[in-house]
Amino acid sequence: MTAYSPRLSRRQWFQQTACGLAALNLPQAVFAQDAWPSRPVKIVVPYNAGGATDIVARLVAERLSAAVGQPVLVENRGGASGIMGTDAVAKAPPDGYALTVSLSSSLLLNQFLYKNLPYDTSRDLILISQIAMAPVTLTVHPSVPARNGPELLDYVRRNPGKLAYGSWGVGSYAHLGGAYLSETQNGDMTHIAYKGESPMLQDLIGGRIQMAFASALGAKPYIDNGRLALIGVTGKQRMQVLPDAPTLAEQGLEDDAYRVVGWVALAAPIQTPQPVVARLAGLMQAMTRTQDMQERLSAMGFIALGNTPEAFASNYRGEYAVWQELVRKSGAQLD
C-alpha cells in the first residue's frame, strides 16, 4: 500500500492507493483467507460505549466474527473527539488485527480543526469501506414561522442577530452547517455548543434556541409528537426512517454544504496487507447488502453503503475541500 509522502499530492496518493488495491489477484486473496485471521480481531471505536458508532461497530463485529470464524472484539477508547482511539489504530501493527469503526469527524474533519493532530489519515490509515452514510435533519422550534428550506433561509435573512442555533460541539456538522447557513444569509446567528446532542435538543424543544441540525435518531420522537418542526434532511437521498422528509437539495438548497454528509467507516493501519484489506472490504459489502443490516442501519437514520476502498478514496477526495471550506467559514479551531 502506498504510504503518503510530502512529495506526493493527496490526489496522487489516492490514485496510487486505488491502483494498488485494484491490482489484487486471486492467489493473494486466497492466501489471505487461509492466513488471516488466526486469532481474535479487535475493532477500536474512538467514542464511548452506547452511541450510534458503537452500535454500528458491534453489528459489524458480530457479523464479521461469524464470517471469519474468530472472535471480533470491540474496544471503546473515547475522548478528544475520536483522536485517542483513532491514533491508537494508526500506530498499531499493520497485521489486520487492529481495525477501527469510526466517523468522518475523526478520519476527515479533525485534520482541519486541530493544529497538532497526532495522526494523518492519508499517511497512517488505509480506508477500507464506508459502512453507512449519516445524513442529519434540520429542525426548528415550532414557533419559527418556516416549514421548508427557502422559508427558513428567508426568516434567518430577515432577522439578523436575533436567532440562535445549537450544536453537539464545536466542529460538529451541526456547528459547521449552522455557521454556513448563518453566513450565507447574513443572519449573524449565535452558536450555542452543548456537550452532546441530548441537551441541545432539550433547549431546542424549550425554545432557548431556534434551530439545529440533529440526528434522525435523536430528533424523530420530537418531530413525531410535534415538539419540533422538520425542515428537511441533508444529503442526496431521503432517509427511510423519515420517508416523507425531502432533502434540502430537493427544496433548492443545492450548496455542497447541505449535500455533504457524515459517515461511519472501517479503516486500518496503512501497511495492512492488501489481501486482508480486500477481504474486509468484500465482507463489508456483503453484510451491508443484507436486509437485516439495512433495516438496523435505517432505523438509526443511516443509509447502508458498504463500498470498495477505491470508491471510499474517491468519496474522501471529493469531500475533502468541502469540509475544509466549512471549517474555514465557521472559524472553528481546536488545540
C-alpha positions as CSV (number, residue, x, y, z in Angstrom):
1,M,0.0,0.0,0.0
2,T,1.4,3.4,-0.9
3,A,2.2,5.5,2.1
4,Y,1.6,9.2,2.0
5,S,4.7,11.2,1.3
6,P,5.1,15.0,1.2
7,R,6.5,14.5,-2.3
8,L,3.1,13.2,-3.4
9,S,0.0,15.3,-3.7
10,R,-3.1,14.0,-2.0
11,R,-4.6,13.3,-5.4
12,Q,-1.5,11.2,-6.4
13,W,-1.7,9.3,-3.1
14,F,-5.4,8.5,-3.6
15,Q,-4.7,7.4,-7.2
16,Q,-1.7,5.2,-6.2
17,T,-3.7,3.7,-3.3
18,A,-6.6,2.8,-5.5
19,C,-4.4,1.3,-8.2
20,G,-2.6,-0.8,-5.6
21,L,-5.9,-2.2,-4.3
22,A,-7.2,-2.8,-7.8
23,A,-4.1,-4.9,-8.6
24,L,-5.1,-7.6,-6.1
25,N,-5.2,-11.0,-7.7
26,L,-6.9,-14.3,-6.7
27,P,-3.9,-16.1,-5.3
28,Q,-3.2,-13.3,-2.9
29,A,-6.8,-13.2,-1.7
30,V,-6.9,-17.0,-1.2
31,F,-3.6,-16.8,0.8
32,A,-5.0,-14.1,3.0
33,Q,-8.2,-16.1,3.6
34,D,-6.1,-19.0,4.8
35,A,-3.7,-17.0,6.9
36,W,-6.0,-14.3,8.3
37,P,-7.4,-14.3,10.9
38,S,-5.7,-16.9,13.0
39,R,-6.6,-15.1,16.3
40,P,-9.1,-12.6,17.6
41,V,-9.5,-9.3,15.8
42,K,-10.0,-6.0,17.6
43,I,-12.2,-3.1,16.5
44,V,-11.4,0.1,18.2
45,V,-14.3,2.6,18.5
46,P,-12.9,6.0,19.3
47,Y,-16.1,7.0,21.1
48,N,-17.8,6.0,24.3
49,A,-20.0,2.9,24.5
50,G,-23.7,3.2,23.7
51,G,-23.5,5.8,20.9
52,A,-24.5,5.2,17.3
53,T,-20.9,4.5,16.2
54,D,-20.5,1.9,19.0
55,I,-23.8,0.2,18.0
56,V,-22.7,0.0,14.3
57,A,-19.3,-1.4,15.4
58,R,-21.0,-4.1,17.4
59,L,-23.2,-5.0,14.5
60,V,-20.2,-5.3,12.3
61,A,-18.2,-7.2,14.8
62,E,-21.0,-9.8,15.3
63,R,-21.3,-10.4,11.5
64,L,-17.6,-10.3,10.9
65,S,-16.9,-12.9,13.6
66,A,-19.4,-15.2,12.0
67,A,-17.8,-14.8,8.6
68,V,-14.2,-15.3,9.6
69,G,-14.6,-17.8,12.4
70,Q,-12.7,-15.8,15.0
71,P,-13.8,-13.6,17.9
72,V,-14.1,-9.9,16.9
73,L,-13.8,-7.7,20.0
74,V,-15.0,-4.1,20.3
75,E,-12.9,-1.8,22.4
76,N,-14.1,1.7,23.2
77,R,-11.4,4.4,23.5
78,G,-13.4,7.6,23.8
79,G,-12.0,11.0,24.3
80,A,-10.7,14.1,22.4
81,S,-13.2,14.0,19.5
82,G,-12.2,10.5,18.5
83,I,-8.5,11.4,18.4
84,M,-7.2,8.9,21.1
85,G,-8.8,5.8,19.6
86,T,-8.0,6.7,16.0
87,D,-4.4,7.4,16.8
88,A,-4.1,4.0,18.7
89,V,-5.1,2.2,15.5
90,A,-2.9,4.4,13.3
91,K,0.1,3.3,15.4
92,A,-1.0,-0.3,15.7
93,P,0.9,-3.2,13.9
94,P,-0.5,-3.3,10.4
95,D,-1.4,-7.0,10.5
96,G,-5.2,-6.9,10.2
97,Y,-5.8,-7.5,13.9
98,A,-6.4,-3.8,14.8
99,L,-9.2,-2.0,13.0
100,T,-11.3,1.0,13.7
101,V,-15.0,1.7,13.1
102,S,-15.0,5.5,13.2
103,L,-16.7,8.6,11.9
104,S,-15.9,11.1,9.2
105,S,-15.2,13.6,12.0
106,S,-12.1,11.6,13.2
107,L,-11.0,10.3,9.8
108,L,-11.5,13.5,7.7
109,L,-12.7,16.6,9.6
110,N,-10.3,16.6,12.6
111,Q,-7.3,17.5,10.3
112,F,-8.9,20.9,9.6
113,L,-9.9,21.5,13.2
114,Y,-6.8,20.5,15.2
115,K,-3.4,22.2,15.0
116,N,-1.5,19.3,16.4
117,L,-3.3,16.1,15.3
118,P,-1.1,13.1,16.2
119,Y,-2.1,11.1,13.1
120,D,-2.5,11.9,9.4
121,T,-5.3,9.8,7.8
122,S,-3.6,10.0,4.4
123,R,-0.2,8.9,5.8
124,D,-1.2,6.5,8.6
125,L,-4.5,4.7,7.7
126,I,-6.0,2.7,4.8
127,L,-9.7,3.5,4.2
128,I,-11.4,0.1,3.7
129,S,-15.2,0.8,3.4
130,Q,-17.8,3.4,4.2
131,I,-20.3,1.2,6.1
132,A,-23.1,3.8,6.1
133,M,-23.8,7.4,5.3
134,A,-25.1,9.6,8.2
135,P,-27.4,12.4,7.0
136,V,-29.0,14.6,9.6
137,T,-32.2,16.6,10.0
138,L,-32.6,20.3,10.0
139,T,-35.2,21.1,12.7
140,V,-36.7,24.2,14.2
141,H,-38.8,25.1,17.3
142,P,-42.5,25.2,16.2
143,S,-42.6,29.0,17.0
144,V,-40.3,29.6,14.0
145,P,-42.6,30.5,11.0
146,A,-40.9,28.3,8.5
147,R,-41.6,24.8,7.3
148,N,-39.2,24.3,4.4
149,G,-35.8,25.3,3.4
150,P,-36.5,28.5,1.4
151,E,-38.8,29.8,4.2
152,L,-36.1,29.2,6.8
153,L,-33.4,31.0,4.8
154,D,-35.8,33.9,4.3
155,Y,-36.6,34.0,8.1
156,V,-32.9,34.0,9.0
157,R,-32.2,36.7,6.5
158,R,-35.0,38.9,7.8
159,N,-33.9,38.5,11.5
160,P,-30.2,39.2,11.7
161,G,-28.7,38.9,15.1
162,K,-32.0,37.6,16.7
163,L,-31.6,33.9,16.3
164,A,-29.5,31.1,17.9
165,Y,-28.7,27.6,16.6
166,G,-27.3,24.7,18.6
167,S,-24.7,22.0,18.1
168,W,-23.4,19.0,19.9
169,G,-19.9,20.5,19.9
170,V,-17.5,22.9,18.2
171,G,-16.5,21.5,14.8
172,S,-19.5,19.1,14.6
173,Y,-21.6,19.2,11.4
174,A,-24.4,20.9,13.5
175,H,-21.9,23.7,14.1
176,L,-20.5,23.9,10.6
177,G,-23.8,23.6,8.9
178,G,-25.4,26.2,11.1
179,A,-22.5,28.6,10.7
180,Y,-22.7,28.2,6.9
181,L,-26.4,28.9,6.9
182,S,-25.9,32.0,9.1
183,E,-23.1,33.4,7.0
184,T,-24.7,32.9,3.6
185,Q,-27.9,34.6,4.8
186,N,-26.1,37.3,6.7
187,G,-28.1,36.0,9.7
188,D,-25.5,36.8,12.5
189,M,-26.9,33.9,14.4
190,T,-25.5,32.9,17.8
191,H,-23.9,29.5,18.1
192,I,-24.6,27.6,21.3
193,A,-22.3,24.5,21.7
194,Y,-23.6,21.7,24.0
195,K,-21.9,18.7,25.5
196,G,-23.8,16.2,23.4
197,E,-27.0,16.1,21.3
198,S,-29.5,15.4,24.1
199,P,-29.1,18.7,25.9
200,M,-29.1,20.6,22.6
201,L,-32.4,19.0,21.7
202,Q,-33.9,19.8,25.1
203,D,-33.0,23.5,24.7
204,L,-34.4,23.4,21.1
205,I,-37.7,21.9,22.4
206,G,-37.8,24.5,25.2
207,G,-37.3,27.4,22.7
208,R,-34.0,28.6,24.1
209,I,-32.5,28.1,20.6
210,Q,-34.5,28.3,17.4
211,M,-32.9,25.8,15.1
212,A,-30.4,22.9,14.9
213,F,-29.1,20.1,12.7
214,A,-29.7,16.9,14.6
215,S,-29.6,13.1,14.0
216,A,-32.8,11.4,12.9
217,L,-32.4,9.0,15.9
218,G,-32.4,11.9,18.3
219,A,-34.9,14.2,16.6
220,K,-37.6,11.9,15.3
221,P,-39.5,11.3,18.5
222,Y,-39.9,15.1,18.9
223,I,-40.8,15.5,15.3
224,D,-43.4,12.8,15.6
225,N,-45.1,14.4,18.6
226,G,-45.0,17.9,17.2
227,R,-42.5,19.4,19.7
228,L,-40.1,20.1,16.8
229,A,-40.8,21.0,13.2
230,L,-38.8,19.3,10.5
231,I,-37.4,21.5,7.6
232,G,-35.6,18.8,5.7
233,V,-32.6,16.4,5.7
234,T,-29.1,16.7,4.4
235,G,-27.5,14.6,1.7
236,K,-28.6,13.4,-1.7
237,Q,-31.4,11.0,-0.8
238,R,-34.2,10.7,1.6
239,M,-34.0,8.7,4.8
240,Q,-36.1,5.6,5.1
241,V,-36.8,6.4,8.7
242,L,-38.3,9.8,7.5
243,P,-39.5,8.9,4.0
244,D,-41.7,12.0,3.7
245,A,-39.0,14.4,4.6
246,P,-37.5,16.0,1.4
247,T,-33.8,16.6,1.2
248,L,-32.7,20.3,1.4
249,A,-31.3,19.8,-2.1
250,E,-34.8,18.9,-3.3
251,Q,-36.0,22.2,-1.9
252,G,-33.5,24.2,-3.8
253,L,-30.7,24.3,-1.2
254,E,-28.1,22.7,-3.5
255,D,-24.9,24.0,-1.9
256,D,-22.3,21.4,-1.2
257,A,-22.6,22.3,2.5
258,Y,-26.1,20.7,2.5
259,R,-25.3,17.8,0.3
260,V,-22.3,16.5,2.1
261,V,-23.0,14.1,5.0
262,G,-21.0,12.3,7.7
263,W,-20.3,8.6,7.5
264,V,-19.3,5.7,9.6
265,A,-16.5,3.6,8.1
266,L,-13.9,0.9,8.6
267,A,-10.2,1.7,8.5
268,A,-6.9,0.0,9.4
269,P,-3.2,0.9,9.7
270,I,-1.7,1.9,6.4
271,Q,0.5,-1.1,5.7
272,T,-2.2,-3.7,6.4
273,P,-1.7,-6.4,3.8
274,Q,-3.7,-5.8,0.6
275,P,-5.4,-9.2,0.6
276,V,-6.6,-8.6,4.1
277,V,-7.9,-5.2,3.1
278,A,-9.6,-6.7,0.1
279,R,-11.3,-9.4,2.1
280,L,-12.5,-7.0,4.7
281,A,-13.9,-4.7,2.0
282,G,-15.7,-7.7,0.5
283,L,-17.2,-8.7,3.8
284,M,-18.4,-5.1,4.4
285,Q,-20.1,-5.0,1.0
286,A,-21.8,-8.4,1.7
287,M,-23.1,-7.6,5.1
288,T,-24.4,-4.1,4.2
289,R,-26.5,-5.7,1.4
290,T,-28.4,-8.0,3.8
291,Q,-31.9,-7.0,4.7
292,D,-31.3,-7.3,8.4
293,M,-28.3,-4.9,8.4
294,Q,-30.0,-2.4,6.1
295,E,-33.0,-2.4,8.4
296,R,-30.8,-1.9,11.5
297,L,-28.9,0.9,10.0
298,S,-32.0,2.6,8.6
299,A,-33.7,2.6,12.0
300,M,-30.8,4.6,13.3
301,G,-31.1,7.2,10.5
302,F,-28.2,5.8,8.5
303,I,-28.1,4.7,4.8
304,A,-26.2,1.5,4.3
305,L,-23.4,1.7,1.8
306,G,-20.6,-0.8,2.1
307,N,-18.4,0.5,-0.8
308,T,-15.0,-0.6,-2.0
309,P,-11.7,1.0,-1.0
310,E,-11.4,2.7,-4.4
311,A,-14.9,4.2,-4.1
312,F,-14.2,5.2,-0.5
313,A,-11.0,7.0,-1.6
314,S,-12.9,8.8,-4.4
315,N,-15.6,10.0,-2.0
316,Y,-13.0,11.1,0.5
317,R,-11.2,13.1,-2.2
318,G,-14.4,14.7,-3.3
319,E,-15.5,15.7,0.2
320,Y,-12.1,17.0,1.3
321,A,-12.4,20.5,0.0
322,V,-16.0,20.9,1.1
323,W,-15.2,20.1,4.8
324,Q,-12.1,22.2,4.7
325,E,-14.1,25.2,3.5
326,L,-16.9,24.6,6.0
327,V,-14.4,24.7,8.9
328,R,-12.8,27.8,7.4
329,K,-16.1,29.6,7.2
330,S,-17.0,28.6,10.8
331,G,-13.8,29.9,12.2
332,A,-13.6,26.7,14.4
333,Q,-10.1,25.9,15.6
334,L,-9.2,23.4,18.4
335,D,-5.9,22.7,20.2
